[in-house]
Amino acid sequence: MIAAVRVEETTFRSDGVDCAARIYRPEVASGETTPCVVMANGFSLTRDDGLPAFAERFAGIGVTALAFDFRHFGASGGEPRQFVDLDLQRVDFRAAVSFARGLEGVDGDAVAVWGFSVAGGHAIYTAAGDQEIAAAIALCPMTDVIAFVRRMPRRNLFRATVDTLRNVAGRRRMHIPVVGQPGSYAFFTQPEALPGFEAICGDRSLWRNEFLPLTFAKLTYRPVRVANRVRCPLFVCIGERDHMAPRGAAERTVERAPRSERGAYPIDHFGGFLGGGFERVVADQVEFLSRHLLAVRASGPRAIS
């Protein structure tokens, strides 16, 4: 077990925008390279919100971790602020992978992707489109926007649609709360939503409880539909008490991916970051990365099919 972890702040360019990133490096012998896992957070969350604990554990076994903020959020560039565009976030994820492959001290042939919630979907899309990805982890992933929208309170869906229309029409921009109590007006109002966001925000978090809707929900955003194209090992961590990410879609993702592994836990959407839930989830993810990054790398070059 490697205990020492060195943390570095950096940035990379994605489609002309500077994205803020943090590198968690294990202490290794001079000249030695390590595998790397590229990490991104869920809807509007930042690299300071829950990710450091996972990144430090991964670095502790000898895997470099690169956690980054999507454009428009956290410490990354991009205007307007708090603007969620799932397509642009996928571009950022691919740019982060490319950046990681070129990092000094990283084995470019042993790069994995990791994502929570919506970023779990991004990780699946990234792995489906890049056959050089060595492994993928999706924690409580959002894999079907249609399934999610169907479960939204109709009143909130209507109000969000009206606010988006006003923004698109160029009137005074309306921000929508990301999260609120059940019965309130927010994008997420499930029972675990507000306490979950509040619980995982770090001391240095730049998270803000608002986002700017300038585009409508992309009903084509369905990572479950491309899971069959993920050729690397894929570990899907499912919360049995998750009320936010449709569980059925996550289960179908596992069924469709050729080399999938499933972990089911008695947690809600955010339980993988908290207490005993974190310990169980991170232990399984560490074991997964040990098998598919460290062990495979030690045995020689990976065969790409």
Phi and psi restraints in degrees (value plus and minus 20) as a CYANA .aco file:
   2 ILE   PHI    -114.9   -74.9
   2 ILE   PSI     100.2   140.2
   3 ALA   PHI    -114.1   -74.1
   3 ALA   PSI     -57.4   -17.4
   4 ALA   PHI     -93.1   -53.1
   4 ALA   PSI     116.4   156.4
   5 VAL   PHI    -151.3  -111.3
   5 VAL   PSI     110.8   150.8
   6 ARG   PHI    -127.5   -87.5
   6 ARG   PSI     109.4   149.4
   7 VAL   PHI    -129.3   -89.3
   7 VAL   PSI     112.0   152.0
   8 GLU   PHI    -148.6  -108.6
   8 GLU   PSI     119.6   159.6
   9 GLU   PHI    -114.8   -74.8
   9 GLU   PSI     120.7   160.7
  10 THR   PHI    -176.0  -136.0
  10 THR   PSI     159.2   199.2
  11 THR   PHI    -160.2  -120.2
  11 THR   PSI     138.3   178.3
  12 PHE   PHI    -158.9  -118.9
  12 PHE   PSI     140.4   180.4
  13 ARG   PHI    -115.9   -75.9
  13 ARG   PSI     115.3   155.3
  14 SER   PHI    -152.1  -112.1
  14 SER   PSI      87.4   127.4
  15 ASP   PHI      35.1    75.1
  15 ASP   PSI      18.6    58.6
  16 GLY   PHI      66.8   106.8
  16 GLY   PSI     -18.7    21.3
  17 VAL   PHI    -132.3   -92.3
  17 VAL   PSI     119.0   159.0
  18 ASP   PHI    -101.4   -61.4
  18 ASP   PSI     103.6   143.6
  19 CYS   PHI    -127.5   -87.5
  19 CYS   PSI     110.0   150.0
  20 ALA   PHI     -99.1   -59.1
  20 ALA   PSI     119.2   159.2
  21 ALA   PHI    -161.2  -121.2
  21 ALA   PSI     138.8   178.8
  22 ARG   PHI    -151.6  -111.6
  22 ARG   PSI     110.6   150.6
  23 ILE   PHI    -126.1   -86.1
  23 ILE   PSI     108.5   148.5
  24 TYR   PHI    -127.3   -87.3
  24 TYR   PSI      89.1   129.1
  25 ARG   PHI    -127.5   -87.5
  25 ARG   PSI     113.7   153.7
  26 PRO   PHI     -95.3   -55.3
  26 PRO   PSI     132.7   172.7
  27 GLU   PHI     -99.9   -59.9
  27 GLU   PSI      96.2   136.2
  28 VAL   PHI    -150.5  -110.5
  28 VAL   PSI     149.9   189.9
  29 ALA   PHI     -84.5   -44.5
  29 ALA   PSI     129.5   169.5
  30 SER   PHI     -76.6   -36.6
  30 SER   PSI     111.4   151.4
  31 GLY   PHI      66.5   106.5
  31 GLY   PSI     -28.6    11.4
  32 GLU   PHI    -102.0   -62.0
  32 GLU   PSI     121.7   161.7
  33 THR   PHI    -124.3   -84.3
  33 THR   PSI     137.3   177.3
  34 THR   PHI    -147.8  -107.8
  34 THR   PSI     137.5   177.5
  35 PRO   PHI     -85.1   -45.1
  35 PRO   PSI     149.0   189.0
  36 CYS   PHI    -161.9  -121.9
  36 CYS   PSI     121.9   161.9
  37 VAL   PHI    -138.0   -98.0
  37 VAL   PSI     106.0   146.0
  38 VAL   PHI    -113.4   -73.4
  38 VAL   PSI     105.9   145.9
  39 MET   PHI    -142.0  -102.0
  39 MET   PSI     118.5   158.5
  40 ALA   PHI    -160.5  -120.5
  40 ALA   PSI     133.1   173.1
  41 ASN   PHI    -120.8   -80.8
  41 ASN   PSI     153.5   193.5
  42 GLY   PHI     -99.8   -59.8
  42 GLY   PSI    -192.5  -152.5
  43 PHE   PHI     -65.0   -25.0
  43 PHE   PSI      89.0   129.0
  44 SER   PHI      53.0    93.0
  44 SER   PSI     -27.9    12.1
  45 LEU   PHI     -96.7   -56.7
  45 LEU   PSI     143.4   183.4
  46 THR   PHI    -138.3   -98.3
  46 THR   PSI     156.4   196.4
  47 ARG   PHI     -86.6   -46.6
  47 ARG   PSI     -34.5     5.5
  48 ASP   PHI    -107.6   -67.6
  48 ASP   PSI     -27.0    13.0
  49 ASP   PHI    -121.7   -81.7
  49 ASP   PSI      69.8   109.8
  50 GLY   PHI      65.4   105.4
  50 GLY   PSI     -45.5    -5.5
  51 LEU   PHI     -89.7   -49.7
  51 LEU   PSI     -56.4   -16.4
  52 PRO   PHI     -75.8   -35.8
  52 PRO   PSI     -58.5   -18.5
  53 ALA   PHI     -83.0   -43.0
  53 ALA   PSI     -61.5   -21.5
  54 PHE   PHI     -87.2   -47.2
  54 PHE   PSI     -65.6   -25.6
  55 ALA   PHI     -80.4   -40.4
  55 ALA   PSI     -60.5   -20.5
  56 GLU   PHI     -85.9   -45.9
  56 GLU   PSI     -57.7   -17.7
  57 ARG   PHI     -86.0   -46.0
  57 ARG   PSI     -61.1   -21.1
  58 PHE   PHI     -85.2   -45.2
  58 PHE   PSI     -63.6   -23.6
  59 ALA   PHI     -82.7   -42.7
  59 ALA   PSI     -50.4   -10.4
  60 GLY   PHI     -84.8   -44.8
  60 GLY   PSI     -40.0     0.0
  61 ILE   PHI    -124.4   -84.4
  61 ILE   PSI     -12.8    27.2
  62 GLY   PHI      78.6   118.6
  62 GLY   PSI      -1.8    38.2
  63 VAL   PHI    -131.8   -91.8
  63 VAL   PSI      99.7   139.7
  64 THR   PHI     -85.1   -45.1
  64 THR   PSI     120.3   160.3
  65 ALA   PHI    -139.8   -99.8
  65 ALA   PSI     116.1   156.1
  66 LEU   PHI    -140.5  -100.5
  66 LEU   PSI      89.9   129.9
  67 ALA   PHI    -127.5   -87.5
  67 ALA   PSI     114.8   154.8
  68 PHE   PHI    -156.9  -116.9
  68 PHE   PSI     141.5   181.5
  69 ASP   PHI    -118.3   -78.3
  69 ASP   PSI     116.0   156.0
  70 PHE   PHI     -86.7   -46.7
  70 PHE   PSI     134.9   174.9
  71 ARG   PHI     -74.6   -34.6
  71 ARG   PSI     130.4   170.4
  72 HIS   PHI      58.1    98.1
  72 HIS   PSI     -24.3    15.7
  73 PHE   PHI    -152.6  -112.6
  73 PHE   PSI     136.4   176.4
  74 GLY   PHI      37.9    77.9
  74 GLY   PSI    -152.6  -112.6
  75 ALA   PHI    -112.4   -72.4
  75 ALA   PSI     -17.6    22.4
  76 SER   PHI     -99.7   -59.7
  76 SER   PSI     141.4   181.4
  77 GLY   PHI    -100.2   -60.2
  77 GLY   PSI    -191.2  -151.2
  78 GLY   PHI      88.8   128.8
  78 GLY   PSI     108.3   148.3
  79 GLU   PHI    -142.1  -102.1
  79 GLU   PSI     127.6   167.6
  80 PRO   PHI     -94.4   -54.4
  80 PRO   PSI     140.9   180.9
  81 ARG   PHI     -93.6   -53.6
  81 ARG   PSI     132.4   172.4
  82 GLN   PHI      45.6    85.6
  82 GLN   PSI       4.1    44.1
  83 PHE   PHI    -112.7   -72.7
  83 PHE   PSI      99.0   139.0
  84 VAL   PHI    -114.4   -74.4
  84 VAL   PSI      97.9   137.9
  85 ASP   PHI    -151.6  -111.6
  85 ASP   PSI      88.2   128.2
  86 LEU   PHI     -83.9   -43.9
  86 LEU   PSI     -53.5   -13.5
  87 ASP   PHI     -86.5   -46.5
  87 ASP   PSI     -63.6   -23.6
  88 LEU   PHI     -87.0   -47.0
  88 LEU   PSI     -54.9   -14.9
  89 GLN   PHI     -84.4   -44.4
  89 GLN   PSI     -56.7   -16.7
  90 ARG   PHI     -86.0   -46.0
  90 ARG   PSI     -56.0   -16.0
  91 VAL   PHI     -81.5   -41.5
  91 VAL   PSI     -63.6   -23.6
  92 ASP   PHI     -82.1   -42.1
  92 ASP   PSI     -60.0   -20.0
  93 PHE   PHI     -82.9   -42.9
  93 PHE   PSI     -64.2   -24.2
  94 ARG   PHI     -83.9   -43.9
  94 ARG   PSI     -58.5   -18.5
  95 ALA   PHI     -85.5   -45.5
  95 ALA   PSI     -57.1   -17.1
  96 ALA   PHI     -84.8   -44.8
  96 ALA   PSI     -59.5   -19.5
  97 VAL   PHI     -83.4   -43.4
  97 VAL   PSI     -65.2   -25.2
  98 SER   PHI     -81.1   -41.1
  98 SER   PSI     -61.6   -21.6
  99 PHE   PHI     -83.6   -43.6
  99 PHE   PSI     -63.6   -23.6
 100 ALA   PHI     -81.7   -41.7
 100 ALA   PSI     -59.7   -19.7
 101 ARG   PHI     -83.1   -43.1
 101 ARG   PSI     -45.6    -5.6
 102 GLY   PHI    -116.5   -76.5
 102 GLY   PSI     -17.9    22.1
 103 LEU   PHI     -88.9   -48.9
 103 LEU   PSI     118.6   158.6
 104 GLU   PHI     -81.8   -41.8
 104 GLU   PSI     113.3   153.3
 105 GLY   PHI      67.9   107.9
 105 GLY   PSI     -19.7    20.3
 106 VAL   PHI    -129.1   -89.1
 106 VAL   PSI     116.0   156.0
 107 ASP   PHI     -98.8   -58.8
 107 ASP   PSI      86.6   126.6
 108 GLY   PHI     -84.0   -44.0
 108 GLY   PSI     -35.3     4.7
 109 ASP   PHI    -111.5   -71.5
 109 ASP   PSI     -17.8    22.2
 110 ALA   PHI    -152.0  -112.0
 110 ALA   PSI      38.2    78.2
 111 VAL   PHI    -129.9   -89.9
 111 VAL   PSI     108.3   148.3
 112 ALA   PHI    -132.8   -92.8
 112 ALA   PSI     145.8   185.8
 113 VAL   PHI    -142.4  -102.4
 113 VAL   PSI     128.3   168.3
 114 TRP   PHI    -161.2  -121.2
 114 TRP   PSI     113.8   153.8
 115 GLY   PHI    -169.8  -129.8
 115 GLY   PSI     128.4   168.4
 116 PHE   PHI    -130.3   -90.3
 116 PHE   PSI     116.7   156.7
 117 SER   PHI      39.0    79.0
 117 SER   PSI    -141.4  -101.4
 118 VAL   PHI     -80.5   -40.5
 118 VAL   PSI     -58.3   -18.3
 119 ALA   PHI     -88.1   -48.1
 119 ALA   PSI     -42.4    -2.4
 120 GLY   PHI     -82.9   -42.9
 120 GLY   PSI     -59.4   -19.4
 121 GLY   PHI     -84.6   -44.6
 121 GLY   PSI     -61.4   -21.4
 122 HIS   PHI     -80.1   -40.1
 122 HIS   PSI     -60.0   -20.0
 123 ALA   PHI     -82.2   -42.2
 123 ALA   PSI     -58.9   -18.9
 124 ILE   PHI     -86.9   -46.9
 124 ILE   PSI     -65.5   -25.5
 125 TYR   PHI     -79.3   -39.3
 125 TYR   PSI     -63.0   -23.0
 126 THR   PHI     -82.8   -42.8
 126 THR   PSI     -65.1   -25.1
 127 ALA   PHI     -86.9   -46.9
 127 ALA   PSI     -54.3   -14.3
 128 ALA   PHI     -87.5   -47.5
 128 ALA   PSI     -51.0   -11.0
 129 GLY   PHI    -116.3   -76.3
 129 GLY   PSI     -24.5    15.5
 130 ASP   PHI    -154.3  -114.3
 130 ASP   PSI      78.9   118.9
 131 GLN   PHI     -92.7   -52.7
 131 GLN   PSI     -23.4    16.6
 132 GLU   PHI    -108.4   -68.4
 132 GLU   PSI     -28.1    11.9
 133 ILE   PHI     -83.1   -43.1
 133 ILE   PSI     112.7   152.7
 134 ALA   PHI    -104.6   -64.6
 134 ALA   PSI     -49.8    -9.8
 135 ALA   PHI    -187.0  -147.0
 135 ALA   PSI     140.6   180.6
 136 ALA   PHI    -162.2  -122.2
 136 ALA   PSI     121.3   161.3
 137 ILE   PHI    -147.5  -107.5
 137 ILE   PSI     111.5   151.5
 138 ALA   PHI    -145.9  -105.9
 138 ALA   PSI      95.8   135.8
 139 LEU   PHI    -119.2   -79.2
 139 LEU   PSI      97.9   137.9
 140 CYS   PHI      24.9    64.9
 140 CYS   PSI      36.5    76.5
 141 PRO   PHI     -95.5   -55.5
 141 PRO   PSI     127.3   167.3
 142 MET   PHI    -111.0   -71.0
 142 MET   PSI      84.3   124.3
 143 THR   PHI    -134.3   -94.3
 143 THR   PSI     -15.9    24.1
 144 ASP   PHI    -177.4  -137.4
 144 ASP   PSI      83.0   123.0
 145 VAL   PHI     -84.0   -44.0
 145 VAL   PSI     -55.2   -15.2
 146 ILE   PHI     -80.3   -40.3
 146 ILE   PSI     -65.2   -25.2
 147 ALA   PHI     -82.3   -42.3
 147 ALA   PSI     -56.8   -16.8
 148 PHE   PHI     -88.5   -48.5
 148 PHE   PSI     -67.4   -27.4
 149 VAL   PHI     -81.3   -41.3
 149 VAL   PSI     -56.4   -16.4
 150 ARG   PHI     -81.7   -41.7
 150 ARG   PSI     -44.4    -4.4
 151 ARG   PHI    -116.3   -76.3
 151 ARG   PSI     -23.5    16.5
 152 MET   PHI     -91.8   -51.8
 152 MET   PSI     123.8   163.8
 153 PRO   PHI     -76.4   -36.4
 153 PRO   PSI     111.0   151.0
 154 ARG   PHI     -80.0   -40.0
 154 ARG   PSI     -56.5   -16.5
 155 ARG   PHI     -82.8   -42.8
 155 ARG   PSI     -62.1   -22.1
 156 ASN   PHI     -89.0   -49.0
 156 ASN   PSI     -58.0   -18.0
 157 LEU   PHI     -83.3   -43.3
 157 LEU   PSI     -61.0   -21.0
 158 PHE   PHI     -85.0   -45.0
 158 PHE   PSI     -67.1   -27.1
 159 ARG   PHI     -83.5   -43.5
 159 ARG   PSI     -60.5   -20.5
 160 ALA   PHI     -84.6   -44.6
 160 ALA   PSI     -57.0   -17.0
 161 THR   PHI     -84.5   -44.5
 161 THR   PSI     -63.0   -23.0
 162 VAL   PHI     -83.7   -43.7
 162 VAL   PSI     -64.7   -24.7
 163 ASP   PHI     -83.7   -43.7
 163 ASP   PSI     -58.5   -18.5
 164 THR   PHI     -84.6   -44.6
 164 THR   PSI     -62.8   -22.8
 165 LEU   PHI     -78.9   -38.9
 165 LEU   PSI     -61.5   -21.5
 166 ARG   PHI     -83.0   -43.0
 166 ARG   PSI     -61.1   -21.1
 167 ASN   PHI     -86.2   -46.2
 167 ASN   PSI     -64.3   -24.3
 168 VAL   PHI     -84.0   -44.0
 168 VAL   PSI     -54.1   -14.1
 169 ALA   PHI     -94.7   -54.7
 169 ALA   PSI     -26.6    13.4
 170 GLY   PHI      68.2   108.2
 170 GLY   PSI      -9.0    31.0
 171 ARG   PHI     -97.2   -57.2
 171 ARG   PSI    -195.9  -155.9
 172 ARG   PHI     -75.2   -35.2
 172 ARG   PSI     106.3   146.3
 173 ARG   PHI     -85.7   -45.7
 173 ARG   PSI     116.1   156.1
 174 MET   PHI    -130.5   -90.5
 174 MET   PSI      99.7   139.7
 175 HIS   PHI    -108.8   -68.8
 175 HIS   PSI     126.2   166.2
 176 ILE   PHI    -131.7   -91.7
 176 ILE   PSI     116.9   156.9
 177 PRO   PHI     -79.8   -39.8
 177 PRO   PSI     115.9   155.9
 178 VAL   PHI     -86.5   -46.5
 178 VAL   PSI     -63.6   -23.6
 179 VAL   PHI    -162.4  -122.4
 179 VAL   PSI     127.3   167.3
 180 GLY   PHI    -177.9  -137.9
 180 GLY   PSI     155.9   195.9
 181 GLN   PHI     -86.1   -46.1
 181 GLN   PSI     133.1   173.1
 182 PRO   PHI     -72.3   -32.3
 182 PRO   PSI     113.2   153.2
 183 GLY   PHI      72.3   112.3
 183 GLY   PSI     -32.0     8.0
 184 SER   PHI    -108.2   -68.2
 184 SER   PSI     155.3   195.3
 185 TYR   PHI    -114.1   -74.1
 185 TYR   PSI      87.8   127.8
 186 ALA   PHI    -182.2  -142.2
 186 ALA   PSI     147.2   187.2
 187 PHE   PHI     -92.5   -52.5
 187 PHE   PSI     -57.6   -17.6
 188 PHE   PHI    -138.8   -98.8
 188 PHE   PSI      99.8   139.8
 189 THR   PHI    -149.3  -109.3
 189 THR   PSI      -2.2    37.8
 190 GLN   PHI     -85.9   -45.9
 190 GLN   PSI     139.1   179.1
 191 PRO   PHI     -74.4   -34.4
 191 PRO   PSI     -58.6   -18.6
 192 GLU   PHI    -108.1   -68.1
 192 GLU   PSI     -24.0    16.0
 193 ALA   PHI     -84.3   -44.3
 193 ALA   PSI     -81.2   -41.2
 194 LEU   PHI     -83.2   -43.2
 194 LEU   PSI     -70.7   -30.7
 195 PRO   PHI     -82.8   -42.8
 195 PRO   PSI     -50.8   -10.8
 196 GLY   PHI     -88.1   -48.1
 196 GLY   PSI     -68.3   -28.3
 197 PHE   PHI     -78.1   -38.1
 197 PHE   PSI     -65.6   -25.6
 198 GLU   PHI     -85.1   -45.1
 198 GLU   PSI     -54.9   -14.9
 199 ALA   PHI     -92.5   -52.5
 199 ALA   PSI     -52.8   -12.8
 200 ILE   PHI    -116.6   -76.6
 200 ILE   PSI     -26.9    13.1
 201 CYS   PHI     -88.4   -48.4
 201 CYS   PSI     106.1   146.1
 202 GLY   PHI     -96.6   -56.6
 202 GLY   PSI     151.1   191.1
 203 ASP   PHI     -81.4   -41.4
 203 ASP   PSI     -52.6   -12.6
 204 ARG   PHI    -119.5   -79.5
 204 ARG   PSI      -4.6    35.4
 205 SER   PHI     -82.5   -42.5
 205 SER   PSI     119.0   159.0
 206 LEU   PHI    -122.8   -82.8
 206 LEU   PSI      -6.1    33.9
 207 TRP   PHI     -83.7   -43.7
 207 TRP   PSI     119.3   159.3
 208 ARG   PHI    -147.2  -107.2
 208 ARG   PSI     118.5   158.5
 209 ASN   PHI    -102.6   -62.6
 209 ASN   PSI      42.2    82.2
 210 GLU   PHI    -185.6  -145.6
 210 GLU   PSI     130.4   170.4
 211 PHE   PHI    -162.8  -122.8
 211 PHE   PSI     141.4   181.4
 212 LEU   PHI    -127.8   -87.8
 212 LEU   PSI      88.8   128.8
 213 PRO   PHI    -104.2   -64.2
 213 PRO   PSI      92.1   132.1
 214 LEU   PHI    -136.9   -96.9
 214 LEU   PSI     -26.7    13.3
 215 THR   PHI    -156.2  -116.2
 215 THR   PSI     136.9   176.9
 216 PHE   PHI    -102.6   -62.6
 216 PHE   PSI     141.5   181.5
 217 ALA   PHI     -72.5   -32.5
 217 ALA   PSI     106.2   146.2
 218 LYS   PHI    -100.6   -60.6
 218 LYS   PSI      75.7   115.7
 219 LEU   PHI     -89.0   -49.0
 219 LEU   PSI     -29.7    10.3
 220 THR   PHI    -103.9   -63.9
 220 THR   PSI     -25.2    14.8
 221 TYR   PHI     -98.5   -58.5
 221 TYR   PSI      76.1   116.1
 222 ARG   PHI    -163.3  -123.3
 222 ARG   PSI      59.6    99.6
 223 PRO   PHI     -73.8   -33.8
 223 PRO   PSI     -48.2    -8.2
 224 VAL   PHI     -76.4   -36.4
 224 VAL   PSI     -49.8    -9.8
 225 ARG   PHI     -94.4   -54.4
 225 ARG   PSI     -38.5     1.5
 226 VAL   PHI    -129.9   -89.9
 226 VAL   PSI     -15.2    24.8
 227 ALA   PHI     -79.5   -39.5
 227 ALA   PSI     -51.2   -11.2
 228 ASN   PHI     -86.6   -46.6
 228 ASN   PSI     -34.1     5.9
 229 ARG   PHI    -116.0   -76.0
 229 ARG   PSI     -19.2    20.8
 230 VAL   PHI    -103.5   -63.5
 230 VAL   PSI      85.7   125.7
 231 ARG   PHI    -110.1   -70.1
 231 ARG   PSI     -38.4     1.6
 232 CYS   PHI    -102.5   -62.5
 232 CYS   PSI     146.0   186.0
 233 PRO   PHI     -79.6   -39.6
 233 PRO   PSI     112.3   152.3
 234 LEU   PHI    -144.3  -104.3
 234 LEU   PSI     103.1   143.1
 235 PHE   PHI    -128.0   -88.0
 235 PHE   PSI      94.6   134.6
 236 VAL   PHI    -125.3   -85.3
 236 VAL   PSI      98.1   138.1
 237 CYS   PHI    -119.0   -79.0
 237 CYS   PSI      97.5   137.5
 238 ILE   PHI    -131.1   -91.1
 238 ILE   PSI     112.0   152.0
 239 GLY   PHI    -109.8   -69.8
 239 GLY   PSI     100.4   140.4
 240 GLU   PHI     -89.5   -49.5
 240 GLU   PSI     -36.5     3.5
 241 ARG   PHI    -134.5   -94.5
 241 ARG   PSI       2.5    42.5
 242 ASP   PHI     -97.9   -57.9
 242 ASP   PSI      98.1   138.1
 243 HIS   PHI    -120.9   -80.9
 243 HIS   PSI     -19.7    20.3
 244 MET   PHI    -125.0   -85.0
 244 MET   PSI     -70.9   -30.9
 245 ALA   PHI    -112.5   -72.5
 245 ALA   PSI      99.8   139.8
 246 PRO   PHI     -74.0   -34.0
 246 PRO   PSI      98.0   138.0
 247 ARG   PHI     -88.7   -48.7
 247 ARG   PSI     -56.6   -16.6
 248 GLY   PHI     -78.2   -38.2
 248 GLY   PSI     -60.5   -20.5
 249 ALA   PHI     -86.5   -46.5
 249 ALA   PSI     -58.1   -18.1
 250 ALA   PHI     -84.5   -44.5
 250 ALA   PSI     -61.0   -21.0
 251 GLU   PHI     -83.7   -43.7
 251 GLU   PSI     -60.3   -20.3
 252 ARG   PHI     -86.1   -46.1
 252 ARG   PSI     -52.7   -12.7
 253 THR   PHI     -81.1   -41.1
 253 THR   PSI     -64.0   -24.0
 254 VAL   PHI     -81.2   -41.2
 254 VAL   PSI     -62.9   -22.9
 255 GLU   PHI     -85.2   -45.2
 255 GLU   PSI     -53.6   -13.6
 256 ARG   PHI    -105.1   -65.1
 256 ARG   PSI     -48.1    -8.1
 257 ALA   PHI     -95.6   -55.6
 257 ALA   PSI     108.7   148.7
 258 PRO   PHI     -82.2   -42.2
 258 PRO   PSI     -53.5   -13.5
 259 ARG   PHI    -142.7  -102.7
 259 ARG   PSI      24.6    64.6
 260 SER   PHI    -104.2   -64.2
 260 SER   PSI     133.3   173.3
 261 GLU   PHI    -150.6  -110.6
 261 GLU   PSI     123.2   163.2
 262 ARG   PHI    -138.3   -98.3
 262 ARG   PSI     112.3   152.3
 263 GLY   PHI    -141.8  -101.8
 263 GLY   PSI     104.5   144.5
 264 ALA   PHI    -134.5   -94.5
 264 ALA   PSI     115.3   155.3
 265 TYR   PHI    -155.6  -115.6
 265 TYR   PSI     128.1   168.1
 266 PRO   PHI     -99.7   -59.7
 266 PRO   PSI      41.9    81.9
 267 ILE   PHI    -152.0  -112.0
 267 ILE   PSI     141.1   181.1
 268 ASP   PHI    -110.3   -70.3
 268 ASP   PSI    -185.5  -145.5
 269 HIS   PHI     -79.9   -39.9
 269 HIS   PSI     -54.5   -14.5
 270 PHE   PHI    -123.1   -83.1
 270 PHE   PSI     -20.4    19.6
 271 GLY   PHI     -83.9   -43.9
 271 GLY   PSI     -40.9    -0.9
 272 GLY   PHI     -89.7   -49.7
 272 GLY   PSI     -31.4     8.6
 273 PHE   PHI    -119.2   -79.2
 273 PHE   PSI     -28.5    11.5
 274 LEU   PHI    -141.7  -101.7
 274 LEU   PSI     113.6   153.6
 275 GLY   PHI      31.4    71.4
 275 GLY   PSI    -153.8  -113.8
 276 GLY   PHI     -84.8   -44.8
 276 GLY   PSI     -49.2    -9.2
 277 GLY   PHI     -81.5   -41.5
 277 GLY   PSI     -64.1   -24.1
 278 PHE   PHI     -80.5   -40.5
 278 PHE   PSI     -65.6   -25.6
 279 GLU   PHI     -82.1   -42.1
 279 GLU   PSI     -59.8   -19.8
 280 ARG   PHI     -89.5   -49.5
 280 ARG   PSI     -65.4   -25.4
 281 VAL   PHI     -86.2   -46.2
 281 VAL   PSI     -67.6   -27.6
 282 VAL   PHI     -87.2   -47.2
 282 VAL   PSI     -53.8   -13.8
 283 ALA   PHI     -82.8   -42.8
 283 ALA   PSI     -62.0   -22.0
 284 ASP   PHI     -89.0   -49.0
 284 ASP   PSI     -57.2   -17.2
 285 GLN   PHI     -89.3   -49.3
 285 GLN   PSI     -58.5   -18.5
 286 VAL   PHI     -81.4   -41.4
 286 VAL   PSI     -63.2   -23.2
 287 GLU   PHI     -83.8   -43.8
 287 GLU   PSI     -61.0   -21.0
 288 PHE   PHI     -82.0   -42.0
 288 PHE   PSI     -67.8   -27.8
 289 LEU   PHI     -86.5   -46.5
 289 LEU   PSI     -54.5   -14.5
 290 SER   PHI     -81.6   -41.6
 290 SER   PSI     -59.5   -19.5
 291 ARG   PHI     -94.7   -54.7
 291 ARG   PSI     -59.6   -19.6
 292 HIS   PHI    -123.9   -83.9
 292 HIS   PSI     -30.0    10.0
 293 LEU   PHI    -134.6   -94.6
 293 LEU   PSI     -75.6   -35.6
 294 LEU   PHI     -92.0   -52.0
 294 LEU   PSI     -70.8   -30.8
 295 ALA   PHI     -87.4   -47.4
 295 ALA   PSI     -64.3   -24.3
 296 VAL   PHI     -85.2   -45.2
 296 VAL   PSI     -60.5   -20.5
 297 ARG   PHI     -83.3   -43.3
 297 ARG   PSI     -58.8   -18.8
 298 ALA   PHI     -88.3   -48.3
 298 ALA   PSI     -45.0    -5.0
 299 SER   PHI    -106.1   -66.1
 299 SER   PSI     -28.0    12.0
 300 GLY   PHI     106.2   146.2
 300 GLY   PSI    -195.9  -155.9
 301 PRO   PHI     -78.9   -38.9
 301 PRO   PSI     124.8   164.8
 302 ARG   PHI    -100.2   -60.2
 302 ARG   PSI     117.6   157.6
 303 ALA   PHI    -104.9   -64.9
 303 ALA   PSI     107.9   147.9
 304 ILE   PHI    -121.7   -81.7
 304 ILE   PSI      99.3   139.3
